[in-house]
Amino acid sequence: MNQAFQVQGMSCGHCVRSVTEAVRSLDPQAEVQVDLPSGKVQVQSQQDRAAIARAIEEEGYKVT
Ligand SMILES: [Cu+2]
């Protein structure tokens, strides 16, 4: 299932990696695509949307 998140606070490649790894720690099979300029994060995963959002927020970013 493809899920789109709008994430605030990502500013560099390190942030992209943090967000990607946060989602993958929840679902190792997840496909994660981050568009840094727009803050849009696309996740291909069966995981619960709220759980994914929480994992991203635990890294210090804001899901809007
Ligand atoms: Cu960064």
N, CA, C, O and the ligand as a Tripos MOL2 file, in Angstrom:
@<TRIPOS>MOLECULE
protein
  257   255    65     0     0
PROTEIN
NO_CHARGES

@<TRIPOS>ATOM
      1 N           0.8550   -1.1930    0.0000 N.3       1 MET1
      2 CA          0.0000    0.0000    0.0000 C.3       1 MET1
      3 C           0.8830    1.2320    0.0000 C.2       1 MET1
      4 O           1.8210    1.3320    0.7910 O.2       1 MET1
      5 N           0.5870    2.1620   -0.8780 N.am      2 ASN2
      6 CA          1.3950    3.3780   -0.9730 C.3       2 ASN2
      7 C           0.8180    4.4500   -0.0550 C.2       2 ASN2
      8 O          -0.3720    4.7620   -0.1090 O.2       2 ASN2
      9 N           1.6750    5.0020    0.7800 N.am      3 GLN3
     10 CA          1.2390    6.0160    1.7340 C.3       3 GLN3
     11 C           2.1200    7.2530    1.5870 C.2       3 GLN3
     12 O           3.3420    7.1510    1.4760 O.2       3 GLN3
     13 N           1.4920    8.4030    1.5890 N.am      4 ALA4
     14 CA          2.2420    9.6560    1.4440 C.3       4 ALA4
     15 C           2.1880   10.4350    2.7550 C.2       4 ALA4
     16 O           1.1390   10.5510    3.3890 O.2       4 ALA4
     17 N           3.3450   10.9630    3.1420 N.am      5 PHE5
     18 CA          3.4410   11.7700    4.3590 C.3       5 PHE5
     19 C           4.0970   13.1040    4.0130 C.2       5 PHE5
     20 O           4.9880   13.1790    3.1670 O.2       5 PHE5
     21 N           3.6400   14.1370    4.6780 N.am      6 GLN6
     22 CA          4.2990   15.4340    4.5490 C.3       6 GLN6
     23 C           5.1110   15.6210    5.8270 C.2       6 GLN6
     24 O           4.5590   15.6320    6.9270 O.2       6 GLN6
     25 N           6.4260   15.7690    5.6730 N.am      7 VAL7
     26 CA          7.3150   15.8020    6.8340 C.3       7 VAL7
     27 C           8.0510   17.1370    6.8980 C.2       7 VAL7
     28 O           8.6380   17.5910    5.9160 O.2       7 VAL7
     29 N           8.0070   17.7480    8.0670 N.am      8 GLN8
     30 CA          8.6970   19.0230    8.2850 C.3       8 GLN8
     31 C           9.9930   18.7940    9.0380 C.2       8 GLN8
     32 O          10.0660   17.9370    9.9180 O.2       8 GLN8
     33 N          11.0110   19.5590    8.6930 N.am      9 GLY9
     34 CA         12.2450   19.5760    9.4720 C.3       9 GLY9
     35 C          13.4020   18.8530    8.8190 C.2       9 GLY9
     36 O          14.4990   18.8200    9.3760 O.2       9 GLY9
     37 N          13.1820   18.2670    7.6410 N.am     10 MET10
     38 CA         14.2880   17.6010    6.9560 C.3      10 MET10
     39 C          15.0710   18.6390    6.1660 C.2      10 MET10
     40 O          14.4980   19.4200    5.4060 O.2      10 MET10
     41 N          16.3920   18.6390    6.3520 N.am     11 SER11
     42 CA         17.1820   19.6830    5.6960 C.3      11 SER11
     43 C          18.3600   19.1560    4.8940 C.2      11 SER11
     44 O          18.9730   19.9130    4.1410 O.2      11 SER11
     45 N          18.6880   17.8960    5.0320 N.am     12 CYS12
     46 CA         19.8780   17.3970    4.3270 C.3      12 CYS12
     47 C          19.7980   15.8960    4.1330 C.2      12 CYS12
     48 O          18.8340   15.2470    4.5400 O.2      12 CYS12
     49 N          20.8240   15.3630    3.5090 N.am     13 GLY13
     50 CA         20.8590   13.9350    3.2190 C.3      13 GLY13
     51 C          20.8260   13.0770    4.4760 C.2      13 GLY13
     52 O          20.3110   11.9600    4.4640 O.2      13 GLY13
     53 N          21.3780   13.6090    5.5530 N.am     14 HIS14
     54 CA         21.3440   12.8710    6.8110 C.3      14 HIS14
     55 C          19.9020   12.6940    7.2940 C.2      14 HIS14
     56 O          19.5240   11.6290    7.7830 O.2      14 HIS14
     57 N          19.1150   13.7460    7.1480 N.am     15 CYS15
     58 CA         17.7010   13.6750    7.5400 C.3      15 CYS15
     59 C          16.9730   12.6340    6.6940 C.2      15 CYS15
     60 O          16.1690   11.8530    7.2050 O.2      15 CYS15
     61 N          17.2630   12.6340    5.4060 N.am     16 VAL16
     62 CA         16.6370   11.6610    4.5000 C.3      16 VAL16
     63 C          16.9550   10.2500    4.9770 C.2      16 VAL16
     64 O          16.0870    9.3770    4.9910 O.2      16 VAL16
     65 N          18.2140   10.0360    5.3690 N.am     17 ARG17
     66 CA         18.6290    8.7100    5.8300 C.3      17 ARG17
     67 C          17.9450    8.3600    7.1560 C.2      17 ARG17
     68 O          17.4980    7.2300    7.3530 O.2      17 ARG17
     69 N          17.8680    9.3320    8.0520 N.am     18 SER18
     70 CA         17.2190    9.0760    9.3590 C.3      18 SER18
     71 C          15.7750    8.6550    9.1830 C.2      18 SER18
     72 O          15.3100    7.7020    9.8080 O.2      18 SER18
     73 N          15.0670    9.3840    8.3180 N.am     19 VAL19
     74 CA         13.6480    9.0850    8.0970 C.3      19 VAL19
     75 C          13.5050    7.7130    7.4380 C.2      19 VAL19
     76 O          12.6570    6.9080    7.8260 O.2      19 VAL19
     77 N          14.3460    7.4620    6.4400 N.am     20 THR20
     78 CA         14.2870    6.1840    5.7290 C.3      20 THR20
     79 C          14.5420    5.0290    6.6940 C.2      20 THR20
     80 O          13.8330    4.0230    6.6680 O.2      20 THR20
     81 N          15.5590    5.1770    7.5430 N.am     21 GLU21
     82 CA         15.8970    4.0970    8.4620 C.3      21 GLU21
     83 C          14.8320    3.9270    9.5410 C.2      21 GLU21
     84 O          14.5890    2.8140   10.0050 O.2      21 GLU21
     85 N          14.2040    5.0160    9.9350 N.am     22 ALA22
     86 CA         13.1270    4.9200   10.9340 C.3      22 ALA22
     87 C          11.9790    4.0680   10.3910 C.2      22 ALA22
     88 O          11.4200    3.2320   11.1020 O.2      22 ALA22
     89 N          11.6400    4.2900    9.1330 N.am     23 VAL23
     90 CA         10.5510    3.5110    8.5300 C.3      23 VAL23
     91 C          10.9840    2.0600    8.3460 C.2      23 VAL23
     92 O          10.2050    1.1370    8.5860 O.2      23 VAL23
     93 N          12.2250    1.8680    7.9200 N.am     24 ARG24
     94 CA         12.7170    0.5040    7.6940 C.3      24 ARG24
     95 C          12.8720   -0.2830    8.9870 C.2      24 ARG24
     96 O          12.8120   -1.5120    8.9750 O.2      24 ARG24
     97 N          13.0700    0.4110   10.0990 N.am     25 SER25
     98 CA         13.1880   -0.3100   11.3700 C.3      25 SER25
     99 C          11.8270   -0.8950   11.7540 C.2      25 SER25
    100 O          11.7400   -1.8860   12.4780 O.2      25 SER25
    101 N          10.7830   -0.2630   11.2560 N.am     26 LEU26
    102 CA          9.4210   -0.7340   11.4950 C.3      26 LEU26
    103 C           9.0660   -1.8390   10.5040 C.2      26 LEU26
    104 O           8.4330   -2.8320   10.8650 O.2      26 LEU26
    105 N           9.4740   -1.6570    9.2750 N.am     27 ASP27
    106 CA          9.1650   -2.5780    8.1890 C.3      27 ASP27
    107 C          10.3730   -2.6670    7.2590 C.2      27 ASP27
    108 O          10.5590   -1.8170    6.3880 O.2      27 ASP27
    109 N          11.1920   -3.7030    7.4510 N.am     28 PRO28
    110 CA         12.4140   -3.8390    6.6510 C.3      28 PRO28
    111 C          12.1400   -3.9300    5.1500 C.2      28 PRO28
    112 O          13.0280   -3.6550    4.3430 O.2      28 PRO28
    113 N          10.9170   -4.3120    4.7680 N.am     29 GLN29
    114 CA         10.5900   -4.4400    3.3460 C.3      29 GLN29
    115 C          10.1080   -3.1250    2.7380 C.2      29 GLN29
    116 O           9.9030   -3.0400    1.5270 O.2      29 GLN29
    117 N           9.9290   -2.1130    3.5600 N.am     30 ALA30
    118 CA          9.3220   -0.8650    3.0720 C.3      30 ALA30
    119 C          10.1690   -0.2080    2.0030 C.2      30 ALA30
    120 O          11.3960   -0.1680    2.0870 O.2      30 ALA30
    121 N           9.4780    0.3100    0.9880 N.am     31 GLU31
    122 CA         10.1250    1.1630   -0.0110 C.3      31 GLU31
    123 C           9.8940    2.5860    0.4520 C.2      31 GLU31
    124 O           8.7530    2.9790    0.6960 O.2      31 GLU31
    125 N          10.9530    3.3610    0.5780 N.am     32 VAL32
    126 CA         10.8250    4.7230    1.0690 C.3      32 VAL32
    127 C          11.4470    5.6780    0.0650 C.2      32 VAL32
    128 O          12.5940    5.5070   -0.3470 O.2      32 VAL32
    129 N          10.6720    6.6910   -0.3260 N.am     33 GLN33
    130 CA         11.1930    7.7200   -1.2200 C.3      33 GLN33
    131 C          10.9780    9.0660   -0.5650 C.2      33 GLN33
    132 O           9.8570    9.4210   -0.1990 O.2      33 GLN33
    133 N          12.0600    9.8130   -0.4200 N.am     34 VAL34
    134 CA         11.9790   11.1180    0.2170 C.3      34 VAL34
    135 C          12.3280   12.1980   -0.7930 C.2      34 VAL34
    136 O          13.3730   12.1460   -1.4410 O.2      34 VAL34
    137 N          11.4400   13.1760   -0.9200 N.am     35 ASP35
    138 CA         11.7490   14.3490   -1.7380 C.3      35 ASP35
    139 C          12.0840   15.4860   -0.7770 C.2      35 ASP35
    140 O          11.2030   16.0790   -0.1540 O.2      35 ASP35
    141 N          13.3680   15.7690   -0.6750 N.am     36 LEU36
    142 CA         13.8320   16.7340    0.3210 C.3      36 LEU36
    143 C          13.2470   18.1410    0.1320 C.2      36 LEU36
    144 O          12.7710   18.7300    1.1030 O.2      36 LEU36
    145 N          13.2670   18.6950   -1.0850 N.am     37 PRO37
    146 CA         12.7500   20.0740   -1.2490 C.3      37 PRO37
    147 C          11.2920   20.2330   -0.8130 C.2      37 PRO37
    148 O          10.9350   21.2500   -0.2180 O.2      37 PRO37
    149 N          10.4500   19.2450   -1.1000 N.am     38 SER38
    150 CA          9.0280   19.3800   -0.7630 C.3      38 SER38
    151 C           8.6850   18.7520    0.5830 C.2      38 SER38
    152 O           7.6100   19.0160    1.1210 O.2      38 SER38
    153 N           9.5700   17.9270    1.1410 N.am     39 GLY39
    154 CA          9.2840   17.2410    2.3860 C.3      39 GLY39
    155 C           8.3080   16.0930    2.2350 C.2      39 GLY39
    156 O           7.7660   15.5860    3.2170 O.2      39 GLY39
    157 N           8.0920   15.6920    1.0000 N.am     40 LYS40
    158 CA          7.1310   14.5990    0.7700 C.3      40 LYS40
    159 C           7.8370   13.2480    0.8980 C.2      40 LYS40
    160 O           8.8870   13.0160    0.2990 O.2      40 LYS40
    161 N           7.2350   12.3720    1.6890 N.am     41 VAL41
    162 CA          7.7920   11.0390    1.8970 C.3      41 VAL41
    163 C           6.7730   10.0140    1.4270 C.2      41 VAL41
    164 O           5.6440    9.9700    1.9160 O.2      41 VAL41
    165 N           7.1820    9.1970    0.4780 N.am     42 GLN42
    166 CA          6.3190    8.1320   -0.0430 C.3      42 GLN42
    167 C           6.7980    6.8100    0.5300 C.2      42 GLN42
    168 O           7.9780    6.4680    0.4410 O.2      42 GLN42
    169 N           5.8700    6.0750    1.1170 N.am     43 VAL43
    170 CA          6.2170    4.8030    1.7310 C.3      43 VAL43
    171 C           5.3440    3.7070    1.1540 C.2      43 VAL43
    172 O           4.1160    3.8030    1.1550 O.2      43 VAL43
    173 N           5.9880    2.6740    0.6650 N.am     44 GLN44
    174 CA          5.2790    1.4890    0.1860 C.3      44 GLN44
    175 C           5.3980    0.4540    1.2880 C.2      44 GLN44
    176 O           6.4560   -0.1510    1.4630 O.2      44 GLN44
    177 N           4.3060    0.2430    2.0430 N.am     45 SER45
    178 CA          4.3800   -0.6470    3.2000 C.3      45 SER45
    179 C           2.9810   -1.0600    3.6300 C.2      45 SER45
    180 O           2.0100   -0.3360    3.4100 O.2      45 SER45
    181 N           2.8920   -2.2420    4.2500 N.am     46 GLN46
    182 CA          1.6150   -2.6920    4.8220 C.3      46 GLN46
    183 C           1.4480   -2.1720    6.2440 C.2      46 GLN46
    184 O           0.3880   -2.3340    6.8500 O.2      46 GLN46
    185 N           2.4870   -1.5520    6.7690 N.am     47 GLN47
    186 CA          2.4200   -1.0570    8.1480 C.3      47 GLN47
    187 C           1.3470    0.0140    8.3090 C.2      47 GLN47
    188 O           0.9950    0.7320    7.3730 O.2      47 GLN47
    189 N           0.8580    0.0860    9.5110 N.am     48 ASP48
    190 CA         -0.1330    1.0690    9.8970 C.3      48 ASP48
    191 C           0.4080    2.4920    9.7030 C.2      48 ASP48
    192 O           1.5420    2.8020   10.0680 O.2      48 ASP48
    193 N          -0.4320    3.3350    9.1230 N.am     49 ARG49
    194 CA         -0.0290    4.7090    8.8420 C.3      49 ARG49
    195 C           0.4240    5.4570   10.1120 C.2      49 ARG49
    196 O           1.4310    6.1640   10.0990 O.2      49 ARG49
    197 N          -0.3300    5.2880   11.1960 N.am     50 ALA50
    198 CA          0.0000    5.9890   12.4420 C.3      50 ALA50
    199 C           1.3450    5.5140   12.9930 C.2      50 ALA50
    200 O           2.1000    6.3080   13.5540 O.2      50 ALA50
    201 N           1.6440    4.2300   12.8380 N.am     51 ALA51
    202 CA          2.9100    3.6910   13.3370 C.3      51 ALA51
    203 C           4.0810    4.2690   12.5470 C.2      51 ALA51
    204 O           5.1310    4.5740   13.1120 O.2      51 ALA51
    205 N           3.8930    4.4170   11.2350 N.am     52 ILE52
    206 CA          4.9540    4.9980   10.4020 C.3      52 ILE52
    207 C           5.1770    6.4550   10.7980 C.2      52 ILE52
    208 O           6.3150    6.8970   10.9610 O.2      52 ILE52
    209 N           4.0820    7.1920   10.9490 N.am     53 ALA53
    210 CA          4.1890    8.6010   11.3340 C.3      53 ALA53
    211 C           4.9040    8.7370   12.6760 C.2      53 ALA53
    212 O           5.7320    9.6300   12.8590 O.2      53 ALA53
    213 N           4.5810    7.8520   13.6040 N.am     54 ARG54
    214 CA          5.2050    7.8970   14.9320 C.3      54 ARG54
    215 C           6.7100    7.6340   14.8280 C.2      54 ARG54
    216 O           7.5040    8.3040   15.4890 O.2      54 ARG54
    217 N           7.0980    6.6700   14.0080 N.am     55 ALA55
    218 CA          8.5230    6.3530   13.8470 C.3      55 ALA55
    219 C           9.2790    7.5580   13.2890 C.2      55 ALA55
    220 O          10.4060    7.8380   13.6980 O.2      55 ALA55
    221 N           8.6500    8.2670   12.3520 N.am     56 ILE56
    222 CA          9.2930    9.4530   11.7750 C.3      56 ILE56
    223 C           9.4020   10.5480   12.8360 C.2      56 ILE56
    224 O          10.4260   11.2230   12.9380 O.2      56 ILE56
    225 N           8.3460   10.7140   13.6170 N.am     57 GLU57
    226 CA          8.3560   11.7750   14.6320 C.3      57 GLU57
    227 C           9.3460   11.4630   15.7470 C.2      57 GLU57
    228 O           9.9140   12.3770   16.3440 O.2      57 GLU57
    229 N           9.5550   10.1890   16.0300 N.am     58 GLU58
    230 CA         10.5300    9.8150   17.0620 C.3      58 GLU58
    231 C          11.9420   10.2060   16.6570 C.2      58 GLU58
    232 O          12.8220   10.3330   17.5090 O.2      58 GLU58
    233 N          12.1650   10.3980   15.3580 N.am     59 GLU59
    234 CA         13.4780   10.8710   14.8840 C.3      59 GLU59
    235 C          13.6010   12.3820   15.0030 C.2      59 GLU59
    236 O          14.6580   12.9440   14.7160 O.2      59 GLU59
    237 N          12.5370   13.0360   15.4190 N.am     60 GLY60
    238 CA         12.6090   14.4880   15.6370 C.3      60 GLY60
    239 C          12.0030   15.3200   14.5270 C.2      60 GLY60
    240 O          12.1850   16.5370   14.4940 O.2      60 GLY60
    241 N          11.2810   14.6780   13.6110 N.am     61 TYR61
    242 CA         10.6330   15.4070   12.5220 C.3      61 TYR61
    243 C           9.1380   15.4890   12.7690 C.2      61 TYR61
    244 O           8.5740   14.7290   13.5560 O.2      61 TYR61
    245 N           8.5180   16.4200   12.0860 N.am     62 LYS62
    246 CA          7.0880   16.6180   12.3050 C.3      62 LYS62
    247 C           6.3230   16.1470   11.0770 C.2      62 LYS62
    248 O           6.6010   16.5670    9.9530 O.2      62 LYS62
    249 N           5.3540   15.2650   11.3100 N.am     63 VAL63
    250 CA          4.4850   14.7950   10.2190 C.3      63 VAL63
    251 C           3.2200   15.6490   10.2570 C.2      63 VAL63
    252 O           2.5150   15.6830   11.2660 O.2      63 VAL63
    253 N           2.9420   16.3320    9.1580 N.am     64 THR64
    254 CA          1.7880   17.2450    9.1530 C.3      64 THR64
    255 C           0.6380   16.6510    8.3330 C.2      64 THR64
    256 O          -0.4180   17.2710    8.2110 O.2      64 THR64
    257 CU         19.6660   16.7500    7.8890 Cu       65 CU65
@<TRIPOS>BOND
     1     1     2 1
     2     2     3 1
     3     3     4 2
     4     3     5 am
     5     5     6 1
     6     6     7 1
     7     7     8 2
     8     7     9 am
     9     9    10 1
    10    10    11 1
    11    11    12 2
    12    11    13 am
    13    13    14 1
    14    14    15 1
    15    15    16 2
    16    15    17 am
    17    17    18 1
    18    18    19 1
    19    19    20 2
    20    19    21 am
    21    21    22 1
    22    22    23 1
    23    23    24 2
    24    23    25 am
    25    25    26 1
    26    26    27 1
    27    27    28 2
    28    27    29 am
    29    29    30 1
    30    30    31 1
    31    31    32 2
    32    31    33 am
    33    33    34 1
    34    34    35 1
    35    35    36 2
    36    35    37 am
    37    37    38 1
    38    38    39 1
    39    39    40 2
    40    39    41 am
    41    41    42 1
    42    42    43 1
    43    43    44 2
    44    43    45 am
    45    45    46 1
    46    46    47 1
    47    47    48 2
    48    47    49 am
    49    49    50 1
    50    50    51 1
    51    51    52 2
    52    51    53 am
    53    53    54 1
    54    54    55 1
    55    55    56 2
    56    55    57 am
    57    57    58 1
    58    58    59 1
    59    59    60 2
    60    59    61 am
    61    61    62 1
    62    62    63 1
    63    63    64 2
    64    63    65 am
    65    65    66 1
    66    66    67 1
    67    67    68 2
    68    67    69 am
    69    69    70 1
    70    70    71 1
    71    71    72 2
    72    71    73 am
    73    73    74 1
    74    74    75 1
    75    75    76 2
    76    75    77 am
    77    77    78 1
    78    78    79 1
    79    79    80 2
    80    79    81 am
    81    81    82 1
    82    82    83 1
    83    83    84 2
    84    83    85 am
    85    85    86 1
    86    86    87 1
    87    87    88 2
    88    87    89 am
    89    89    90 1
    90    90    91 1
    91    91    92 2
    92    91    93 am
    93    93    94 1
    94    94    95 1
    95    95    96 2
    96    95    97 am
    97    97    98 1
    98    98    99 1
    99    99   100 2
   100    99   101 am
   101   101   102 1
   102   102   103 1
   103   103   104 2
   104   103   105 am
   105   105   106 1
   106   106   107 1
   107   107   108 2
   108   107   109 am
   109   109   110 1
   110   110   111 1
   111   111   112 2
   112   111   113 am
   113   113   114 1
   114   114   115 1
   115   115   116 2
   116   115   117 am
   117   117   118 1
   118   118   119 1
   119   119   120 2
   120   119   121 am
   121   121   122 1
   122   122   123 1
   123   123   124 2
   124   123   125 am
   125   125   126 1
   126   126   127 1
   127   127   128 2
   128   127   129 am
   129   129   130 1
   130   130   131 1
   131   131   132 2
   132   131   133 am
   133   133   134 1
   134   134   135 1
   135   135   136 2
   136   135   137 am
   137   137   138 1
   138   138   139 1
   139   139   140 2
   140   139   141 am
   141   141   142 1
   142   142   143 1
   143   143   144 2
   144   143   145 am
   145   145   146 1
   146   146   147 1
   147   147   148 2
   148   147   149 am
   149   149   150 1
   150   150   151 1
   151   151   152 2
   152   151   153 am
   153   153   154 1
   154   154   155 1
   155   155   156 2
   156   155   157 am
   157   157   158 1
   158   158   159 1
   159   159   160 2
   160   159   161 am
   161   161   162 1
   162   162   163 1
   163   163   164 2
   164   163   165 am
   165   165   166 1
   166   166   167 1
   167   167   168 2
   168   167   169 am
   169   169   170 1
   170   170   171 1
   171   171   172 2
   172   171   173 am
   173   173   174 1
   174   174   175 1
   175   175   176 2
   176   175   177 am
   177   177   178 1
   178   178   179 1
   179   179   180 2
   180   179   181 am
   181   181   182 1
   182   182   183 1
   183   183   184 2
   184   183   185 am
   185   185   186 1
   186   186   187 1
   187   187   188 2
   188   187   189 am
   189   189   190 1
   190   190   191 1
   191   191   192 2
   192   191   193 am
   193   193   194 1
   194   194   195 1
   195   195   196 2
   196   195   197 am
   197   197   198 1
   198   198   199 1
   199   199   200 2
   200   199   201 am
   201   201   202 1
   202   202   203 1
   203   203   204 2
   204   203   205 am
   205   205   206 1
   206   206   207 1
   207   207   208 2
   208   207   209 am
   209   209   210 1
   210   210   211 1
   211   211   212 2
   212   211   213 am
   213   213   214 1
   214   214   215 1
   215   215   216 2
   216   215   217 am
   217   217   218 1
   218   218   219 1
   219   219   220 2
   220   219   221 am
   221   221   222 1
   222   222   223 1
   223   223   224 2
   224   223   225 am
   225   225   226 1
   226   226   227 1
   227   227   228 2
   228   227   229 am
   229   229   230 1
   230   230   231 1
   231   231   232 2
   232   231   233 am
   233   233   234 1
   234   234   235 1
   235   235   236 2
   236   235   237 am
   237   237   238 1
   238   238   239 1
   239   239   240 2
   240   239   241 am
   241   241   242 1
   242   242   243 1
   243   243   244 2
   244   243   245 am
   245   245   246 1
   246   246   247 1
   247   247   248 2
   248   247   249 am
   249   249   250 1
   250   250   251 1
   251   251   252 2
   252   251   253 am
   253   253   254 1
   254   254   255 1
   255   255   256 2
@<TRIPOS>SUBSTRUCTURE
     1 MET1         2 RESIDUE 1 A MET
     2 ASN2         6 RESIDUE 1 A ASN
     3 GLN3        10 RESIDUE 1 A GLN
     4 ALA4        14 RESIDUE 1 A ALA
     5 PHE5        18 RESIDUE 1 A PHE
     6 GLN6        22 RESIDUE 1 A GLN
     7 VAL7        26 RESIDUE 1 A VAL
     8 GLN8        30 RESIDUE 1 A GLN
     9 GLY9        34 RESIDUE 1 A GLY
    10 MET10       38 RESIDUE 1 A MET
    11 SER11       42 RESIDUE 1 A SER
    12 CYS12       46 RESIDUE 1 A CYS
    13 GLY13       50 RESIDUE 1 A GLY
    14 HIS14       54 RESIDUE 1 A HIS
    15 CYS15       58 RESIDUE 1 A CYS
    16 VAL16       62 RESIDUE 1 A VAL
    17 ARG17       66 RESIDUE 1 A ARG
    18 SER18       70 RESIDUE 1 A SER
    19 VAL19       74 RESIDUE 1 A VAL
    20 THR20       78 RESIDUE 1 A THR
    21 GLU21       82 RESIDUE 1 A GLU
    22 ALA22       86 RESIDUE 1 A ALA
    23 VAL23       90 RESIDUE 1 A VAL
    24 ARG24       94 RESIDUE 1 A ARG
    25 SER25       98 RESIDUE 1 A SER
    26 LEU26      102 RESIDUE 1 A LEU
    27 ASP27      106 RESIDUE 1 A ASP
    28 PRO28      110 RESIDUE 1 A PRO
    29 GLN29      114 RESIDUE 1 A GLN
    30 ALA30      118 RESIDUE 1 A ALA
    31 GLU31      122 RESIDUE 1 A GLU
    32 VAL32      126 RESIDUE 1 A VAL
    33 GLN33      130 RESIDUE 1 A GLN
    34 VAL34      134 RESIDUE 1 A VAL
    35 ASP35      138 RESIDUE 1 A ASP
    36 LEU36      142 RESIDUE 1 A LEU
    37 PRO37      146 RESIDUE 1 A PRO
    38 SER38      150 RESIDUE 1 A SER
    39 GLY39      154 RESIDUE 1 A GLY
    40 LYS40      158 RESIDUE 1 A LYS
    41 VAL41      162 RESIDUE 1 A VAL
    42 GLN42      166 RESIDUE 1 A GLN
    43 VAL43      170 RESIDUE 1 A VAL
    44 GLN44      174 RESIDUE 1 A GLN
    45 SER45      178 RESIDUE 1 A SER
    46 GLN46      182 RESIDUE 1 A GLN
    47 GLN47      186 RESIDUE 1 A GLN
    48 ASP48      190 RESIDUE 1 A ASP
    49 ARG49      194 RESIDUE 1 A ARG
    50 ALA50      198 RESIDUE 1 A ALA
    51 ALA51      202 RESIDUE 1 A ALA
    52 ILE52      206 RESIDUE 1 A ILE
    53 ALA53      210 RESIDUE 1 A ALA
    54 ARG54      214 RESIDUE 1 A ARG
    55 ALA55      218 RESIDUE 1 A ALA
    56 ILE56      222 RESIDUE 1 A ILE
    57 GLU57      226 RESIDUE 1 A GLU
    58 GLU58      230 RESIDUE 1 A GLU
    59 GLU59      234 RESIDUE 1 A GLU
    60 GLY60      238 RESIDUE 1 A GLY
    61 TYR61      242 RESIDUE 1 A TYR
    62 LYS62      246 RESIDUE 1 A LYS
    63 VAL63      250 RESIDUE 1 A VAL
    64 THR64      254 RESIDUE 1 A THR
    65 CU65       257 GROUP 0 **** ****
